[in-house]
Amino acid sequence: MNFGRVFLLILALPLSTQACPGLEVHAAWVREPPPGSPGTAAFMQLHNAGTSPLTLTQWHSPQFGMTMLHATEVIDGEARMRAPAPLSLPPGEDALLAPGGLHLMLMKPMQSLHEGDFVSIEINCGPQARTFALPVRREPPAAP
């Protein structure tokens, strides 16, 4: 490795650690889709361990053609999905993305996914972004 590459890597490190400061993702997983399914969903607990509010504005996965935050609501006994406003996360607060509630829809898969694979999810906090690797599972992880 030459000095120029090492220097560029050192310069890039502080930038990557500053993106969405304090954002933590826990108990994250992507439901294994049935064969031929047009999509699946991702679930996780988001936590703001930082000292400033975070606004999560966009979600992206290079493994899917479309990624959207959705909320499931029951209206007149019928379950419907809607796209909520950007997700605000005050310091010290959590947001739960879980089956039957707020969740991340992953549509138009670029490849088949199976338990044990990982899905890359990029979360934008305004102009910044952080990427997390979520495991594909058939069942939710056990509660702690």
Buried (B, 14 or more C-beta within 10 A) or exposed (E): EEEEEEEEEEEEEEEEEEBBBBBBBEBBBBBBBEEEEEBBBBBBBBBBEBEEEBEBBBBBBEBBEBBBBBBBEEEEEEEEEEEEEBBEBEEEEEBBBBEEEBBBBBBEBEEEBEEEBEBEBBBBBEEBBBEBEBBBBEEEEEEE
